[in-house]
Amino acid sequence: MDRDRYWEVSKRDWYGTARVLFAFITVIMISSVFLLPDRWYLWLTIIAGGLALLVAWHAKNFAYLCPGCGEVFEISTLEDFLSPNGVNKKYLRCPRCGKRAWADILKIKEQTVLKK
């Protein structure tokens, strides 16, 4: 595993993810009070858009470790949305060995210095 680019998910990362999920659920609940009775189609649009943003955020910030060969890889937003997942694992096909397995989740380190 490339320690310069990835690390194992820590408690701090879990709390950050919980904050994002809490914000998403809060927006859904508040918008349901105002939009659900008369403008249910707008409420469904907010849910779909919010879910798309949530999955895009997850795909951008997390990578996966193949338990078979040790390859660390990132996935697309669509693959992140469609593949089954557990709390800290996701069922994926490894791009290196080609086997399907429950891959461990890793956090992608943020770039703090811009490369020229």
C-alpha positions as CSV (number, residue, x, y, z in Angstrom):
1,M,0.0,0.0,0.0
2,D,1.3,3.5,-0.9
3,R,1.4,5.2,2.5
4,D,2.0,8.6,0.8
5,R,-1.4,8.5,-1.0
6,Y,-3.6,6.2,1.2
7,W,-4.2,5.3,4.8
8,E,-6.5,3.1,6.8
9,V,-9.8,4.7,7.8
10,S,-9.5,6.2,11.3
11,K,-12.1,7.3,13.9
12,R,-11.7,10.8,12.6
13,D,-12.6,9.7,9.1
14,W,-15.7,7.9,10.4
15,Y,-16.8,11.0,12.2
16,G,-16.3,13.1,9.0
17,T,-18.4,10.6,7.0
18,A,-21.1,10.6,9.7
19,R,-21.2,14.4,9.5
20,V,-21.7,14.3,5.7
21,L,-24.5,11.7,6.1
22,F,-26.1,13.7,8.9
23,A,-26.2,16.8,6.7
24,F,-27.7,14.8,3.9
25,I,-30.4,13.3,6.1
26,T,-31.1,16.8,7.6
27,V,-31.7,18.3,4.2
28,I,-34.0,15.5,3.3
29,M,-36.0,15.9,6.5
30,I,-36.3,19.7,6.3
31,S,-37.2,19.7,2.6
32,S,-39.8,17.0,3.2
33,V,-41.7,19.3,5.6
34,F,-41.9,22.1,3.1
35,L,-42.1,20.2,-0.3
36,L,-43.6,16.8,0.3
37,P,-47.3,17.8,0.5
38,D,-47.5,19.9,-2.7
39,R,-44.3,19.5,-4.6
40,W,-43.3,15.9,-4.1
41,Y,-41.5,15.8,-7.5
42,L,-39.1,18.6,-6.3
43,W,-38.4,16.7,-3.1
44,L,-37.6,13.5,-5.1
45,T,-35.2,15.7,-7.3
46,I,-33.5,16.9,-4.2
47,I,-33.0,13.4,-2.9
48,A,-31.7,12.1,-6.2
49,G,-29.3,15.1,-6.6
50,G,-28.1,14.8,-3.0
51,L,-27.5,11.1,-3.3
52,A,-25.5,11.7,-6.5
53,L,-23.4,14.3,-4.7
54,L,-22.9,12.0,-1.7
55,V,-21.8,9.0,-3.9
56,A,-19.5,11.3,-5.9
57,W,-17.9,12.6,-2.7
58,H,-17.4,9.0,-1.5
59,A,-15.8,7.9,-4.7
60,K,-13.4,10.9,-4.7
61,N,-12.3,10.4,-1.1
62,F,-12.0,6.6,-0.7
63,A,-10.0,3.8,-2.3
64,Y,-10.0,0.0,-1.8
65,L,-7.5,-2.7,-1.0
66,C,-7.8,-6.1,-2.7
67,P,-7.5,-8.8,0.0
68,G,-6.1,-11.3,-2.6
69,C,-3.2,-9.4,-4.3
70,G,-2.9,-6.3,-2.1
71,E,-3.6,-3.9,-5.0
72,V,-4.9,-0.5,-4.0
73,F,-7.4,1.0,-6.5
74,E,-10.0,3.7,-6.9
75,I,-13.4,3.3,-8.5
76,S,-15.7,5.4,-10.5
77,T,-18.8,7.1,-9.1
78,L,-21.1,4.8,-11.0
79,E,-19.3,1.7,-9.7
80,D,-19.4,3.1,-6.2
81,F,-23.2,3.6,-6.5
82,L,-23.9,0.2,-8.0
83,S,-21.6,-2.2,-6.1
84,P,-22.8,-3.8,-2.8
85,N,-21.1,-2.6,0.4
86,G,-20.8,-3.2,4.1
87,V,-19.8,-0.8,6.8
88,N,-16.0,-0.9,6.0
89,K,-15.9,-3.1,2.9
90,K,-17.2,-3.1,-0.7
91,Y,-17.7,-6.1,-3.0
92,L,-15.5,-5.2,-6.1
93,R,-13.5,-6.8,-8.9
94,C,-9.8,-6.1,-8.5
95,P,-8.3,-4.5,-11.7
96,R,-5.0,-6.3,-11.2
97,C,-6.0,-9.9,-10.3
98,G,-9.5,-9.8,-11.7
99,K,-11.1,-11.6,-8.7
100,R,-14.2,-10.4,-7.0
101,A,-13.9,-10.0,-3.2
102,W,-14.8,-7.8,-0.3
103,A,-12.2,-5.0,-0.6
104,D,-11.2,-3.0,2.5
105,I,-11.8,0.7,2.4
106,L,-8.9,3.2,2.5
107,K,-8.9,7.0,2.8
108,I,-7.3,9.0,0.1
109,K,-5.0,11.6,1.5
110,E,-5.8,15.1,0.3
111,Q,-3.2,16.9,-1.8
112,T,-1.9,19.9,0.3
113,V,0.8,21.0,-2.2
114,L,0.0,21.9,-5.8
115,K,2.4,20.2,-8.3
116,K,3.8,22.4,-11.1
